[in-house]
Every structure is written in C-alpha cells, then in structure tokens.
Amino acid sequence: MFGKRSYQADSFSKHRAGKATSRQKRSFRDHATAAKRTERSMKRPENSPPIGSTLTSAIITLCVGPEQRLFAAHEDILVISPFFAAACRGQFMESHAKRINLPEEQPEIFSSVLEYLYKGDYYPALSYNKRRDTWELEDSANAAQRGIEPTIYCNAVGGPILKDTVVYCTAERYGLDELKRLALRKQGLQSGVQVSTILASARYAYANTPDNDSKMRAHYLALIIRSRATFKRSGTMQLEMEVGGKLFFDLFVAMVNHMDDISTITRSPR
C-alpha cells in the first residue's frame, strides 16, 4: 500500500485556532455544495426525478441502529449516495413501505451524514478564517463549555473513538467521496486526544476502509510518526504493537520511508 513517500496529512494538534473577535470567513459548505451537485449529476439513477424536484420527491423512512431510531429524508437527497440509490430502486426496500433498515448504523453518525446531504456540512461546521488563513470548526473556542466532544462511543469497539473517523468510514460505505474529504479535514483540526483513543480510532479505520485507502490510513500513520516521542512512552502503544495487525506493518514501512527521506536530505549537497 505504501511506497516511498513523505507524509503531509494534518496533525490532530496542527492548525488549531481559537475564535477571532473580528473575522472574514467563507464556508466550506460552498465548495461542498458545488461538489455535491457534481456527484448528484454523475451518480443519479436514470429514472430518478429531475434535480429541481428535491423537496417534492418521495419521503423515505430510515430505521437506524439496534434501537430502530427513525429518520426521514427526501428520495432525491438520498440518491446522491450510490448505496441509497440502489436501496431506493428496491434492492433493500421493504415492499409494503418506502422504508430502509440500517440496523448496524449508529444514529449519531447517520444524523451527520443526513445533515451533510442536505446542507453540505455537518456539525460542528467547518469554515475558513481568511484573516488567520486557517480552517476552523464552529464553536471550537467554547467546545468544552458546550459539551462538544470529538469522540463518540462505538459499540463495535466498545469504547470512544474519533467521530470524524466513523463519518469517513461511513462515507466510504455510502460512496460519498466529498464527505470523506470533509471528515478528514475536520479530524486534522482536533487536538488533545488520548493515545488510546487515537489507536482505537486507527484500528477502526483499518477495519472499515479498503486496503487501497490512501487518506485516512496515511493520516494516522503520519500522526504517529510526528508524535513518536509521545507514542513510544505509551503503555497502550506497546500493548497494541504486541497485538499487531496491518496497521503496525504499515507503520513500520512508513517509518522506514521517513528515515530514508531524512537520510536523502542529509546527504544532498547544499
């Protein structure tokens, strides 16, 4: 998966910014909405209603999670996703009603996916601070006071992992490439995350992305390499490495490539 290369994914602590008292900013939503229109035009089913009929298309009920929490969405919004386009054509649709069951999905994550499909972003929203030339998350300065956590409890893991990682993996499953890009950028703005949470999230990403994924997996490898002084002192890291898995083989390859890059730079004539 990993050839020789350098790693440039955003760090969990890099680019962290507080709120400015006066700012000029443009929303990531503008770009996301334009890209979403492109996805919609390229991936719409042949027999679906025209784009302008979004708010008058059929209402689909979605039954999410083991507790069967109910959501409702317009069909023309759902078919932006190839997964739901197939479902709305009848592959997974119950015959007696326009209803799709998603028993393995987490309601909190599906709510974020649905918010993205309608608005081009999900909470906390991403915005660009032109004055500071940085990307920021909505309410980032007051996240602790408002109880905004970067993690969610994942039943499959049995503990907390980073929400944006789960959103990324869900977007992979639903065929929403723009949502994957958005989730990856948001995750790069997180900071102060515990080593155990990062490693659990990395394992989740490896378990829920294809082997040719070059974004989220590389993001975690780059993060561990940059923060190696912290990780090498971690008892959790030691235990995880003893368990092993593809994550740590890829990490070994990435570390070797990193060392080769440093060696090449050192030997290069100035």
Long-range contacts (C-beta under 8 A, 24 or more apart in sequence): 1-211, 1-212, 1-214, 1-217, 1-250, 2-218, 2-221, 2-250, 2-253, 2-254, 2-257, 3-257, 4-257, 4-260, 4-261, 5-257, 6-257, 6-258, 6-261, 7-218, 7-221, 7-222, 7-225, 7-254, 7-258, 8-222, 9-184, 9-188, 9-215, 9-218, 9-219, 9-222, 9-223, 10-184, 10-185, 10-187, 10-188, 10-189, 10-219, 11-188, 11-222, 11-223, 11-226, 11-227, 12-187, 12-188, 12-190, 12-191, 12-192, 12-193, 12-198, 12-223, 13-191, 13-192, 14-188, 15-134, 15-135, 15-188, 15-189, 16-140, 16-189, 16-191, 17-129, 17-132, 17-134, 17-136, 17-140, 18-140, 18-141, 19-136, 19-140, 19-141, 19-142, 20-129, 20-131, 20-132, 22-131, 23-129, 23-130, 23-131, 23-132, 24-129, 24-130, 24-131, 25-127, 25-128, 25-129, 25-130, 25-136, 26-127, 26-128, 26-130, 27-121, 27-125, 27-126, 27-127, 27-128, 28-120, 28-121, 28-125, 28-126, 28-127, 28-128, 28-135, 28-182, 28-185, 29-119, 29-120, 29-121, 29-125, 30-120, 32-116, 32-120, 32-121, 32-178, 32-182, 33-120, 35-178, 36-80, 36-117, 36-120, 36-178, 39-80, 39-176, 39-177, 39-178, 40-79, 40-80, 43-79, 43-80, 43-81, 43-82, 43-85, 43-175, 44-79, 44-80, 44-85, 45-79, 45-85, 45-88, 45-89, 48-75, 48-76, 48-79, 48-85, 48-88, 49-75, 49-76, 51-76, 58-98, 59-98, 60-84, 60-88, 60-98, 60-99, 60-100, 61-97, 61-98, 61-99, 61-100, 62-99, 62-100, 62-101, 62-102, 62-110, 63-99, 63-100, 63-101, 63-102, 63-103, 64-102, 64-103, 64-105, 64-106, 64-107, 64-110, 65-102, 65-103, 65-104, 65-105, 65-106, 65-107, 65-110, 66-103, 66-155, 67-107, 68-103, 69-107, 71-107, 71-110, 71-111, 71-114, 73-114, 73-117, 73-118, 77-117, 77-118, 78-117, 80-117, 80-176, 81-117, 81-174, 81-175, 81-176, 82-174, 82-175, 83-173, 83-174, 83-175, 84-174, 105-170, 106-152, 106-154, 106-155, 106-166, 108-152, 108-163, 109-152, 109-163, 109-166, 109-167, 109-170, 110-170, 112-163, 112-167, 113-167, 113-170, 113-171, 113-174, 113-176, 113-179, 116-176, 116-179, 116-182, 117-176, 121-182, 122-167, 122-182, 124-148, 124-186, 126-182, 126-185, 126-186, 126-189, 135-185, 135-189, 136-189, 137-186, 137-189, 140-189, 150-190, 150-193, 151-193, 151-197, 154-204, 156-204, 157-200, 157-203, 157-204, 159-197, 159-200, 160-197, 160-200, 161-197, 161-200, 161-201, 161-204, 162-187, 162-190, 162-193, 162-197, 162-198, 162-201, 164-190, 165-201, 165-204, 165-205, 165-216, 166-204, 168-205, 168-209, 168-215, 168-216, 169-204, 169-205, 169-208, 169-209, 169-216, 172-208, 172-209, 172-210, 172-213, 173-208, 180-215, 180-216, 181-215, 184-215, 184-216, 184-219, 187-219, 188-219, 195-230, 195-231, 195-234, 195-236, 195-237, 196-234, 196-236, 198-223, 198-224, 199-236, 199-237, 199-240, 202-247, 203-240, 203-245, 203-247, 206-245, 206-246, 206-247, 211-246, 217-247, 217-250, 218-254, 220-247, 221-250, 221-251, 221-254, 222-254, 224-251, 225-251, 225-254, 225-255, 225-258
